[in-house]
Amino acid sequence: FNTMILRVKTDGRLYFINIRTSNCAVGDTYQAPLQCPAGEWYKVQIPASVFRLTCRGKVHIEEVRMNWRDITTFGFSILDREEGPFKLELDYVQLIRDPNQPDDEL
């Protein structure tokens, strides 16, 4: 796999997709931004190259490839520091191999 596809409906705020694998150190998370216009369903494609290994929100200097066959947690966070209600609806998540993307395997 080299691309993640999600079908989502959001409130327009900036979210992050968070993924941890069994080889992640404490505090490490692979993250990719997710932001869509509010109120409509969108099919979003995120290439593997967009995910960055972070530790408590700071990007690691070294890039470490993620083993997507070894995911232990998957979730979303909202990091815009705005108080108040939020809404993110998820219809599905799919992993594919997109021949137009580099072989940064998921």
Backbone hydrogen bonds in HBPLUS format (Angstrom, degrees):
<---DONOR---> <-ACCEPTOR-->    atom                        ^
c    i                          cat <-CA-CA->   ^        H-A-AA   ^      H-
h    n   atom  resd res      DA  || num        DHA   H-A  angle D-A-AA Bond
n    s   type  num  typ     dist DA aas  dist angle  dist       angle   num
A0106-LEU N   A0001-PHE O   2.42 MM 105  4.86 163.3  1.44 132.0 137.7     1
A0002-ASN N   A0096-ILE O   2.86 MM  94  6.29 163.4  1.89 148.3 147.3     2
A0048-ALA N   A0002-ASN O   2.90 MM  46  5.24 153.7  1.97 143.4 137.9     3
A0003-THR N   A0096-ILE O   3.11 MM  93  5.41 141.3  2.27 161.1 157.6     4
A0096-ILE N   A0003-THR O   2.94 MM  93  5.41 165.1  1.96 156.3 161.0     5
A0004-MET N   A0046-ILE O   2.89 MM  42  5.09 171.4  1.89 140.5 142.4     6
A0046-ILE N   A0004-MET O   2.73 MM  42  5.09 166.3  1.75 157.0 161.8     7
A0005-ILE N   A0094-GLN O   2.72 MM  89  5.02 166.5  1.74 157.0 159.8     8
A0094-GLN N   A0005-ILE O   2.78 MM  89  5.02 150.7  1.86 151.6 157.4     9
A0006-LEU N   A0044-VAL O   2.90 MM  38  5.23 156.2  1.96 148.1 156.0    10
A0044-VAL N   A0006-LEU O   2.73 MM  38  5.23 164.1  1.76 163.0 166.8    11
A0007-ARG N   A0092-TYR O   3.14 MM  85  5.55 152.9  2.21 148.1 150.5    12
A0091-ASP N   A0007-ARG O   2.83 MM  84  5.34 177.2  1.83 168.0 167.3    13
A0008-VAL N   A0042-TYR O   2.88 MM  34  5.43 150.7  1.97 157.0 159.2    14
A0042-TYR N   A0008-VAL O   2.78 MM  34  5.43 155.9  1.84 153.7 161.4    15
A0009-LYS N   A0089-GLU O   2.97 MM  80  5.06 150.9  2.05 138.6 144.2    16
A0089-GLU N   A0009-LYS O   2.72 MM  80  5.06 168.3  1.74 157.0 161.2    17
A0039-GLY N   A0010-THR O   2.88 MM  29  6.01 156.8  1.93 179.0 172.2    18
A0011-ASP N   A0087-LYS O   3.04 MM  76  5.43 113.5  2.49 166.3 161.6    19
A0015-TYR N   A0034-LEU O   2.90 MM  19  5.03 167.2  1.92 153.6 155.0    20
A0034-LEU N   A0015-TYR O   2.78 MM  19  5.03 149.9  1.87 146.8 140.8    21
A0016-PHE N   A0077-SER O   2.76 MM  61  5.21 147.0  1.86 149.7 156.0    22
A0077-SER N   A0016-PHE O   2.91 MM  61  5.21 147.2  2.02 143.2 152.4    23
A0017-ILE N   A0032-ALA O   2.81 MM  15  5.26 165.9  1.83 158.9 161.0    24
A0032-ALA N   A0017-ILE O   3.17 MM  15  5.26 141.1  2.33 135.1 144.9    25
A0018-ASN N   A0075-GLY O   2.76 MM  57  5.11 174.7  1.76 144.9 145.2    26
A0075-GLY N   A0018-ASN O   2.90 MM  57  5.11 151.1  1.98 149.1 153.6    27
A0019-ILE N   A0030-TYR O   2.89 MM  11  5.08 153.0  1.97 147.9 154.9    28
A0030-TYR N   A0019-ILE O   2.83 MM  11  5.08 172.0  1.84 161.7 158.9    29
A0020-ARG N   A0073-THR O   3.10 MM  53  5.19 162.0  2.13 137.1 139.8    30
A0072-THR N   A0020-ARG O   2.79 MM  52  5.69 168.4  1.81 143.5 147.7    31
A0073-THR N   A0020-ARG O   3.35 MM  53  5.19 163.0  2.38 132.2 132.1    32
A0024-CYS N   A0021-THR O   3.04 MM   3  5.50 168.5  2.06 120.5 122.4    33
A0022-SER N   A0070-ASP O   3.36 MM  48  6.36 145.4  2.49 161.1 170.0    34
A0028-ASP N   A0025-ALA O   2.95 MM   3  5.38 165.1  1.98 134.4 137.5    35
A0056-ARG N   A0027-GLY O   3.33 MM  29  5.82 146.9  2.45 153.2 146.0    36
A0029-THR N   A0054-THR O   2.87 MM  25  5.30 152.7  1.94 144.7 151.0    37
A0054-THR N   A0029-THR O   2.73 MM  25  5.30 163.7  1.76 149.5 155.3    38
A0031-GLN N   A0052-ARG O   2.82 MM  21  5.32 158.8  1.87 144.1 148.4    39
A0052-ARG N   A0031-GLN O   2.85 MM  21  5.32 157.6  1.90 144.5 149.5    40
A0050-VAL N   A0047-PRO O   3.03 MM   3  5.71 165.2  2.05 120.6 125.3    41
A0051-PHE N   A0048-ALA O   3.16 MM   3  5.74 143.4  2.30 115.1 123.3    42
A0060-HIS N   A0053-LEU O   2.87 MM   7  5.79 176.5  1.87 157.0 156.6    43
A0055-CYS N   A0058-LYS O   2.83 MM   3  5.30 152.3  1.91 142.8 150.1    44
A0058-LYS N   A0055-CYS O   3.17 MM   3  5.30 170.1  2.18 112.1 114.1    45
A0070-ASP N   A0067-ASN O   3.06 MM   3  5.63 157.9  2.11 119.6 122.7    46
A0068-TRP N   A0106-LEU O   2.91 MM  38  4.73 107.4  2.46  98.5 117.6    47
A0101-GLN N   A0098-ASP O   3.03 MM   3  5.55 169.5  2.04 121.9 124.6    48
A0105-GLU N   A0103-ASP O   2.91 MM   2  5.33 112.7  2.37 111.6  94.0    49
